[in-house]
Amino acid sequence: MTVLGIKPRTSYMLFKGTSMDRVKSLSKIYKENHTRVYPNWDKINKTMQLRKKIQYIRKE
């Protein structure tokens, strides 16, 4: 299975620490929002970092 049309390994690295179901749902949402073939990695990485920060803040 390829997420966002990229190799499974890289897609897994992108969503590391999240379950496969979540990855699938995220990629589905992403595909719906971005019709381009190539994903915008800067944007994804920024959102992921933000999410991690938010989670970290919530834990404390």
matplotlib code that plots the C-alpha trace (Angstrom):
import matplotlib.pyplot as plt

x = [0.0, 1.3, 0.1, -0.1, 1.5, 4.8, 6.8, 5.3, 8.5, 8.6, 4.9, 5.4, 8.2, 6.0, 3.3, 5.6, 4.0, 0.5, -1.5, -1.9, -5.7, -4.9, -2.3, -4.9, -7.5, -4.9, -3.8, -7.4, -8.1, -4.9, -5.8, -9.2, -7.6, -4.6, -5.3, -1.7, 0.4, 3.3, 2.5, 3.8, 6.3, 7.1, 3.5, 3.1, 6.2, 5.1, 1.6, 3.2, 5.6, 2.7, 0.6, 3.5, 4.0, 0.3, 0.3, 3.4, 1.7, -1.4, 0.6, 2.0]
y = [0.0, 3.4, 6.5, 9.7, 7.8, 7.6, 4.6, 2.9, 3.4, 7.2, 7.5, 5.5, 7.7, 10.7, 9.4, 7.7, 7.1, 7.0, 3.9, 2.7, 3.5, 7.0, 7.2, 6.0, 8.5, 11.3, 10.4, 10.2, 13.6, 14.9, 13.5, 15.1, 18.5, 18.3, 17.1, 17.6, 14.4, 15.6, 16.4, 19.6, 18.2, 21.6, 22.0, 18.4, 18.6, 22.0, 20.6, 17.5, 19.5, 21.7, 18.7, 17.2, 20.6, 20.7, 17.1, 17.9, 21.0, 19.0, 16.3, 18.8]
z = [0.0, -0.9, 0.9, -1.2, -4.1, -2.3, -1.0, 2.1, 4.1, 3.7, 4.3, 7.5, 8.6, 7.9, 10.3, 12.8, 16.1, 14.7, 13.9, 10.3, 10.5, 11.4, 8.6, 6.1, 7.2, 7.2, 3.7, 2.6, 3.9, 2.4, -1.0, -0.9, 0.1, -2.3, -5.8, -6.9, -7.3, -5.2, -1.6, 0.0, 2.4, 4.1, 4.9, 6.2, 8.3, 9.8, 10.7, 12.1, 14.3, 15.4, 16.3, 18.3, 20.2, 20.9, 22.3, 24.4, 25.9, 26.6, 28.4, 30.8]

ax = plt.figure().add_subplot(projection="3d")
ax.plot(x, y, z, "-o")
ax.set_aspect("equal")
plt.show()
